[in-house]
Amino acid sequence: MIFMHLMPRLFSAAHHRRPARLSTLAAVVAALAAALLPVGAFARDIPDDLQIDFSSIAVSKDELVCLALNDYWEARSEVIAGRIAVARVVLNRAMDPRYPSNICDVVKQTLSGQMHKCQFSWYCDGKTDVPYDPKVWRDSIKIAAAVLQKDSSMVDPTDGALWYHADSIRPSWAMGYESTIIIGTHVFYREPIEMGEAPRRKPFVERLSAFADFVTTRKTGGTRTIASR
C-alpha cells in the first residue's frame, strides 16, 4: 500500500527530470526499501552517522524533522540558497502571531482540514510523505540543522517573506504583496510597508538570532514581541 502511494510521486519526479536509466532503477530500489519500513519510520529517522548536537538546536528533534520534510518535498530540486529560503519562510511564519509558533504546526497547517487545502501542498496531497532518496534526505536534515542553530549566522535571504510560489505560475493571492526576491524557481513575498508606516520588519530581519530568541520566549511562556506584521 505504501509503495502504491509512493509510485505516482516517484515517477512524476522521474518524468520531469528524465534521469539516466540507472538512476531511475536506483530510485525504484530506494522506494521499495522505504515501502518495507513502518509508515513514517524512514521519514522520522536521522541517519546514525549524522551526529547532531541538539543542545545547539533551537527546537526539538520533531520540529527539525518537520522542517527537513518540508525541504525535501518543497525544495529538494532547488539550489542550496533556494532551499534555505524556503526554510526561512517556515521560520518567519512561526514568528508571526497569525501562524502557529511550532514548526510542525506551521508545516501541517490546513484550511479547515480540507484535502488539497494546505499551506504546503505536499502535506495533504494524499501521497506518502516518506522520503525515497536517502542522500537527498540527509541533505534536508543538514539544511534544517544549519538553519535552526541557536547561534545561526545566516541572514534571511527572503528579507522577511511569509509566502512564495513557483515562478511558472502567477497566483491571484500574490496581488498586493511585495516581492522580495527570486531564488531558483521560487518567488518570495511579504506584505508591503505603507508610506509613512514604521519599518516593522527591520529588527525581525536583521537580528540573526531572531528565531532562537523567539523560541526561548516561547519556551518560557513569554509574550511575542517580534516586530513583524
C-alpha positions as CSV (number, residue, x, y, z in Angstrom):
1,M,0.0,0.0,0.0
2,I,2.8,2.4,0.8
3,F,4.5,1.6,-2.4
4,M,1.3,2.2,-4.4
5,H,1.1,5.7,-2.9
6,L,4.8,6.3,-3.4
7,M,5.0,5.5,-7.1
8,P,3.0,8.4,-8.5
9,R,5.4,10.9,-6.8
10,L,8.4,8.8,-7.8
11,F,7.6,8.6,-11.5
12,S,6.4,12.1,-11.6
13,A,9.8,13.2,-10.5
14,A,11.4,10.8,-13.0
15,H,9.3,12.2,-15.8
16,H,10.3,15.8,-15.1
17,R,14.0,15.2,-14.6
18,R,14.4,12.4,-17.2
19,P,17.2,10.7,-15.2
20,A,19.5,8.1,-16.7
21,R,18.1,4.5,-16.7
22,L,20.4,3.5,-13.9
23,S,19.4,6.5,-11.7
24,T,15.7,5.6,-12.3
25,L,16.4,2.0,-11.2
26,A,18.2,3.2,-8.1
27,A,15.2,5.4,-7.2
28,V,12.9,2.4,-7.6
29,V,15.1,0.3,-5.3
30,A,15.1,3.1,-2.7
31,A,11.3,3.4,-3.0
32,L,10.9,-0.3,-2.4
33,A,13.2,-0.2,0.6
34,A,11.2,2.7,2.1
35,A,8.0,0.8,1.4
36,L,9.1,-2.1,3.6
37,L,9.5,0.2,6.6
38,P,6.7,1.1,9.0
39,V,4.7,4.1,7.9
40,G,6.7,7.3,8.8
41,A,9.7,5.4,10.1
42,F,12.1,6.4,7.4
43,A,10.8,10.0,7.4
44,R,11.4,10.3,11.1
45,D,14.8,8.8,11.1
46,I,18.0,10.8,11.3
47,P,20.9,8.8,9.8
48,D,23.0,7.3,12.5
49,D,26.2,8.7,11.1
50,L,24.8,12.3,11.2
51,Q,25.8,13.5,14.6
52,I,23.6,16.4,15.6
53,D,24.2,18.3,18.8
54,F,20.6,19.0,19.8
55,S,21.8,21.3,22.6
56,S,22.8,23.7,19.8
57,I,19.5,23.4,18.0
58,A,16.8,26.0,18.9
59,V,13.9,23.5,18.7
60,S,13.1,19.8,19.3
61,K,14.1,16.9,17.1
62,D,10.4,16.6,15.9
63,E,10.4,20.2,14.7
64,L,13.8,19.8,13.0
65,V,12.4,16.7,11.2
66,C,9.3,18.6,10.1
67,L,11.4,21.4,8.6
68,A,13.6,18.8,6.9
69,L,10.5,17.1,5.4
70,N,9.2,20.4,4.1
71,D,12.6,21.0,2.5
72,Y,12.5,17.5,0.9
73,W,9.1,17.8,-0.6
74,E,9.0,21.5,-1.4
75,A,12.5,22.4,-2.4
76,R,14.9,19.5,-2.9
77,S,15.4,20.3,-6.5
78,E,16.4,23.9,-5.7
79,V,19.9,25.3,-5.3
80,I,21.0,25.5,-1.6
81,A,20.2,29.2,-1.4
82,G,16.6,28.4,-2.6
83,R,16.3,25.6,0.0
84,I,17.4,27.8,2.8
85,A,15.0,30.5,1.6
86,V,12.0,28.0,1.8
87,A,13.1,27.0,5.3
88,R,13.3,30.6,6.3
89,V,9.7,31.2,5.2
90,V,8.6,28.5,7.7
91,L,10.6,30.2,10.5
92,N,9.2,33.6,9.5
93,R,5.7,32.2,9.8
94,A,6.4,30.6,13.2
95,M,7.5,34.0,14.4
96,D,4.4,35.7,13.1
97,P,1.4,35.9,15.5
98,R,-1.0,34.9,12.7
99,Y,0.6,31.5,12.3
100,P,1.3,28.6,14.8
101,S,4.5,29.0,16.8
102,N,5.6,25.4,16.4
103,I,7.4,24.4,13.1
104,C,5.4,21.2,12.7
105,D,2.1,23.1,13.1
106,V,3.2,25.6,10.5
107,V,4.2,22.9,8.0
108,K,1.0,20.9,8.6
109,Q,-1.4,23.8,8.7
110,T,-4.6,23.2,6.7
111,L,-7.7,25.2,5.8
112,S,-10.5,23.6,7.9
113,G,-8.8,20.2,7.5
114,Q,-9.7,20.0,3.8
115,M,-7.8,17.8,1.3
116,H,-5.6,19.7,-1.0
117,K,-6.1,22.9,1.1
118,C,-2.8,23.0,3.0
119,Q,-0.3,25.8,3.3
120,F,2.3,23.4,2.0
121,S,0.5,21.2,-0.6
122,W,2.7,18.1,-0.2
123,Y,1.3,17.5,3.3
124,C,-2.3,16.9,2.2
125,D,-1.9,15.7,-1.4
126,G,-2.9,12.1,-0.4
127,K,0.5,10.7,-1.2
128,T,3.1,9.2,1.1
129,D,5.4,11.7,2.9
130,V,8.2,9.1,3.3
131,P,11.3,10.3,1.5
132,Y,12.6,7.8,-1.1
133,D,16.0,9.3,-1.7
134,P,18.4,8.7,1.3
135,K,21.1,11.1,0.0
136,V,18.7,14.0,-0.5
137,W,17.0,13.3,2.8
138,R,20.4,13.6,4.5
139,D,20.9,17.0,2.9
140,S,17.4,18.0,4.1
141,I,18.4,17.1,7.7
142,K,21.7,19.0,7.3
143,I,19.9,22.2,6.0
144,A,17.3,22.1,8.7
145,A,20.0,21.7,11.4
146,A,22.0,24.6,10.0
147,V,19.1,26.9,9.8
148,L,18.0,26.0,13.3
149,Q,21.3,26.6,15.1
150,K,20.8,28.8,18.2
151,D,23.8,31.0,17.1
152,S,23.0,30.8,13.4
153,S,24.8,33.5,11.4
154,M,22.6,33.0,8.3
155,V,20.9,36.2,7.2
156,D,17.3,35.7,6.0
157,P,17.7,35.7,2.2
158,T,14.0,36.3,1.7
159,D,14.1,39.6,3.8
160,G,11.1,38.5,5.9
161,A,9.0,36.7,3.3
162,L,5.9,34.8,4.5
163,W,4.8,33.4,1.1
164,Y,6.3,32.1,-2.1
165,H,5.3,30.3,-5.3
166,A,6.9,28.7,-8.3
167,D,8.0,31.2,-11.0
168,S,6.0,29.2,-13.6
169,I,2.6,30.4,-12.1
170,R,1.0,33.8,-11.3
171,P,-1.4,33.1,-8.4
172,S,-4.1,35.7,-7.6
173,W,-3.2,35.8,-3.9
174,A,0.1,37.4,-4.8
175,M,-1.6,40.6,-5.9
176,G,-0.9,43.4,-3.4
177,Y,2.1,41.7,-1.9
178,E,5.7,42.9,-2.2
179,S,8.1,40.5,-4.0
180,T,11.4,40.5,-2.1
181,I,13.5,38.2,-4.2
182,I,13.5,35.4,-6.7
183,I,15.8,32.4,-5.8
184,G,16.0,29.5,-8.1
185,T,12.4,28.8,-9.3
186,H,10.6,30.4,-6.4
187,V,9.3,34.0,-6.0
188,F,9.1,35.2,-2.4
189,Y,6.7,37.8,-0.9
190,R,6.0,39.9,2.1
191,E,3.4,42.5,2.9
192,P,4.3,45.9,1.7
193,I,5.1,48.7,4.1
194,E,2.8,51.6,3.5
195,M,4.0,55.2,3.1
196,G,4.9,56.7,6.5
197,E,4.5,53.4,8.3
198,A,7.1,52.3,10.8
199,P,9.5,49.7,9.4
200,R,8.1,46.7,11.3
201,R,10.4,44.2,9.7
202,K,13.8,45.7,10.5
203,P,14.5,44.0,13.8
204,F,12.9,40.8,12.6
205,V,15.1,40.6,9.5
206,E,18.4,42.0,10.8
207,R,18.7,40.2,14.1
208,L,20.5,36.9,13.2
209,S,19.3,35.1,16.3
210,A,15.7,36.3,16.0
211,F,14.3,32.8,15.7
212,A,16.4,31.4,18.6
213,D,15.3,34.4,20.7
214,F,11.7,33.7,19.8
215,V,11.9,30.1,20.7
216,T,13.4,31.0,24.1
217,T,10.4,33.3,24.7
218,R,8.0,30.6,23.5
219,K,9.5,28.1,25.9
220,T,9.3,30.4,28.9
221,G,5.7,31.3,28.1
222,G,6.5,34.9,27.3
223,T,4.6,37.2,25.1
224,R,5.6,37.5,21.5
225,T,7.5,40.7,20.9
226,I,8.6,40.4,17.3
227,A,8.3,43.4,15.2
228,S,7.0,41.8,12.0
229,R,3.4,42.0,11.0
